[in-house]
Amino acid sequence: MGTLYRHFPTRADLIIAVYRHQVEACADAGPLLLASSATPHAALRQWIHLFVDFLVTKHGLAAAMQSDKAGFDTLHSYFLDRLVPTCAQLLSAAAEAGEICADIEAVELMWGIGSLCAGAPNAPRTNARRLVDLLINGLRQSSE
């Protein structure tokens, strides 16, 4: 217990450390998926599913952190600084491969995914992953 409290003096410090660790894991997964997936679109889809899992499980944390505006803003900036470039890299690779439309911005896609996931905890019949799959499928390059 003493070692834990030396590193994380408060419960909030521990929660923030876990949050940052999970953001890093999500950010680091992008390039790994891009290197190991059959296609850039498959890597994008897998990464988005990791991102959805992260968002759905961290929804309560975001609500709790709203009372600490400075702390929330710092974590939110960290979240964007680490995850937007990863998403952009995956989008760019899929667009260069001709698999998706090239006119989607990473932050725009992440905002849309976040919006679809925001209602999931409050609407038990809502399947965030299914809704996000519909969005991912909508990114596909049309033959028109």
C-alpha positions in Angstrom: 0.0 0.0 0.0 2.8 2.4 0.9 4.4 2.0 -2.5 1.1 2.7 -4.2 0.6 5.9 -2.2 4.1 7.1 -2.8 3.5 7.0 -6.6 -0.1 8.1 -6.5 -0.9 10.2 -3.4 -4.6 10.5 -4.2 -7.1 8.3 -5.9 -7.5 10.9 -8.7 -3.7 10.6 -9.4 -4.1 6.8 -9.8 -7.1 7.2 -12.1 -5.3 9.8 -14.2 -2.3 7.5 -14.5 -4.5 4.6 -15.7 -6.3 6.9 -18.2 -3.0 8.1 -19.6 -1.7 4.6 -19.9 -4.8 3.5 -21.8 -4.5 6.5 -24.1 -0.9 5.5 -24.8 -1.9 1.9 -25.5 -4.6 3.1 -28.0 -2.1 5.5 -29.7 0.6 2.8 -29.9 -1.9 0.3 -31.4 -2.4 2.3 -34.6 1.0 1.8 -36.2 1.1 -1.8 -35.0 -2.2 -2.6 -36.6 -1.2 -0.8 -39.8 1.9 -3.0 -40.0 0.1 -6.2 -39.2 -3.3 -5.9 -40.9 -4.2 -7.2 -44.3 -5.3 -3.7 -45.5 -5.1 -0.1 -44.1 -9.0 -0.2 -43.9 -8.8 -3.3 -41.7 -6.2 -1.6 -39.5 -8.5 1.5 -39.3 -11.5 -0.7 -38.4 -9.6 -2.6 -35.7 -8.2 0.7 -34.2 -11.6 2.3 -34.2 -13.0 -0.7 -32.3 -10.2 -0.2 -29.7 -11.1 3.5 -29.5 -14.8 2.6 -29.1 -14.0 0.3 -26.2 -11.9 3.0 -24.6 -14.6 5.6 -25.0 -17.4 3.4 -23.6 -15.4 2.4 -20.6 -14.2 5.9 -19.9 -17.5 7.7 -20.2 -18.1 7.8 -16.4 -14.6 9.2 -15.9 -15.2 12.1 -18.2 -18.4 12.9 -16.4 -16.6 12.8 -13.0 -13.8 14.9 -14.3 -16.1 17.7 -15.5 -16.1 19.1 -12.0 -12.4 19.7 -12.2 -12.3 21.9 -15.3 -8.5 22.4 -15.4 -7.9 18.7 -14.9 -10.5 17.7 -17.5 -9.1 20.2 -20.0 -5.5 18.8 -19.5 -6.6 15.2 -19.9 -8.7 16.1 -23.0 -5.8 17.9 -24.6 -3.6 14.9 -23.9 -6.2 12.6 -25.4 -6.4 14.7 -28.6 -2.7 15.2 -28.8 -2.0 11.5 -28.7 -5.0 10.0 -30.6 -5.8 12.4 -33.4 -2.4 11.8 -35.1 -2.8 8.1 -34.8 -6.3 8.3 -36.4 -5.0 10.6 -39.1 -2.2 8.2 -40.0 -4.7 5.3 -40.3 -7.1 7.5 -42.4 -4.3 8.6 -44.6 -3.1 5.1 -45.3 -6.6 3.9 -46.1 -7.2 6.9 -48.4 -3.9 6.4 -50.2 -4.8 2.7 -50.7 -8.1 4.0 -52.3 -10.2 2.2 -49.7 -11.9 5.2 -48.2 -12.8 8.8 -49.2 -9.9 11.1 -48.6 -11.9 14.1 -47.4 -12.5 13.0 -43.7 -10.5 14.7 -40.9 -9.3 12.6 -38.0 -10.8 14.9 -35.4 -14.1 14.9 -37.3 -14.3 11.1 -37.4 -13.3 10.8 -33.7 -16.0 13.4 -32.8 -18.6 11.3 -34.7 -17.5 8.1 -33.0 -17.5 9.8 -29.6 -21.1 11.1 -30.3 -22.3 7.6 -31.2 -20.7 6.2 -28.0 -21.9 8.9 -25.7 -25.5 7.5 -25.6 -24.5 3.9 -25.2 -24.3 3.7 -21.3 -27.7 5.5 -21.1 -29.5 3.5 -23.8 -29.0 -0.3 -23.1 -30.5 -1.2 -26.5 -27.9 0.9 -28.3 -24.9 -1.0 -29.6 -22.1 1.5 -30.0 -19.9 -0.9 -31.9 -22.7 -1.6 -34.4 -23.4 2.1 -34.9 -19.7 2.8 -35.4 -19.4 -0.1 -37.9 -22.1 1.6 -40.0 -20.0 4.8 -39.8 -16.8 2.9 -40.8 -18.7 1.3 -43.7 -19.8 4.7 -44.8 -16.2 5.8 -45.2 -15.7 3.3 -48.0 -14.8 4.7 -51.4 -18.0 4.7 -53.6 -17.9 3.5 -57.2 -19.8 6.6 -58.4 
